[in-house]
Amino acid sequence: MGKTPQRPILLTGGGRRIGLALAHHFLAEKHDVIVSYRARYPAIDVLEEMGATCIQADFSTDEGILEFAAQVKALTPTLRAIIHNASAWQTEKAGPISGEVITEMMQVHVHAPYLINLALEPLLRGNGHAASDIIHFTDYVVERGSEKHIAYAASKAALDNMTRSFARKLAPEVKVNAIAPSLILFNELDDAAYRQRALNKSLMKTEPGEKEIIDLVDYLLTSCYVTGRSFPVDGGRHLR
Ligand SMILES: NC(=O)c1ccc[n+]([C@@H]2O[C@H](COP(=O)([O-])OP(=O)(O)OC[C@H]3O[C@@H](n4cnc5c(N)ncnc54)[C@H](OP(=O)(O)O)[C@@H]3O)[C@@H](O)[C@H]2O)c1
């Protein structure tokens, strides 16, 4: 008898950092994975060699998002989960005021999950009670706002709100939750002074790494009850 086909996990922005670590985690667990990437890094070749299906996609336009959803539909009739990890962290720019940054932030953090969830809803349904998941990656700044990343924070706050709307719409078949990280991984170019300031913002004063996120994703995927909630991963930053 042949192997029963798995329901793949769809992961956006899997070419680097947290998304890449999640893709490796699922592959190590022998789970089928479909990954979106924008820039093609050598890491994508490695994921493909390990069995992931990788799709080039740019979420800067609605057409790009809907084309990606159509490609996923053509690949599989069913999905186990959608993990919305893709993100950009733009600051407001000096110079003439324009809507460029907020448009870009809303496109990747709001239009992409909104359109992908609506387009792929039929692939998540039909598998029973609490059998599928959507996970949105938001940010600690959803609570606090951010004077340096105003549009980014606003777009992640909209995504946080969509978590509850989609949870209401898709229950009880699909659980929908958000993960709201603070510092998880530094960027390569962060200097020592920046790193120290960032570490001092939390009670735990550490850069925890991707495992904190992977463990929480695993928990959310195995729960049969938790939906419509946001999970902070912030080292107690709200108490500083
Ligand atoms: N790392 C942290 O400490 C931290 C803190 C708070 C929140 N988060 C959240 O956690 C998630 C993962 O964080 P991360 O640091 O691993 O993210 P990251 O390094 O910024 O990677 C984001 C991914 O999204 C992709 N992406 C960006 N814009 C896109 C677009 N227009 N279309 C398609 N793909 C696009 C990027 O592709 P390219 O490589 O081609 O640009 C990249 O693969 C994000 O949602 C982030 O907001 C992370």
The ligand as an ORCA input file, in Angstrom:
! r2SCAN-3c Opt
* xyz 0 1
  N      13.716     38.339     14.359
  C      13.168     39.007     15.374
  O      13.849     39.296     16.368
  C      11.695     39.389     15.301
  C      11.196     40.319     16.217
  C       9.855     40.676     16.138
  C       9.028     40.109     15.162
  N       9.562     39.216     14.280
  C       8.667     38.634     13.257
  O       8.965     37.264     13.085
  C       8.932     36.907     11.694
  C      10.278     36.341     11.250
  O      11.300     37.277     11.566
  P      12.703     37.274     10.810
  O      13.560     38.237     11.538
  O      13.153     35.894     10.559
  O      12.254     37.937      9.397
  P      13.206     38.425      8.215
  O      14.605     37.993      8.399
  O      12.947     39.875      8.026
  O      12.629     37.593      6.964
  C      11.397     37.893      6.450
  C      11.150     37.077      5.194
  O      10.034     37.695      4.528
  C      10.343     37.818      3.154
  N       9.673     38.970      2.573
  C       9.803     40.273      2.921
  N       9.075     41.045      2.123
  C       8.459     40.218      1.241
  C       7.591     40.429      0.142
  N       7.194     41.652     -0.250
  N       7.167     39.347     -0.554
  C       7.548     38.121     -0.209
  N       8.380     37.846      0.812
  C       8.837     38.901      1.524
  C      11.843     38.015      3.128
  O      12.316     37.694      1.832
  P      13.722     38.314      1.291
  O      14.774     37.559      2.021
  O      13.700     38.069     -0.153
  O      13.711     39.769      1.675
  C      12.317     37.072      4.208
  O      12.497     35.761      3.719
  C       8.563     38.189     10.943
  O       7.170     38.200     10.700
  C       8.932     39.303     11.906
  O       8.162     40.469     11.747
  C      10.865     38.850     14.329
*
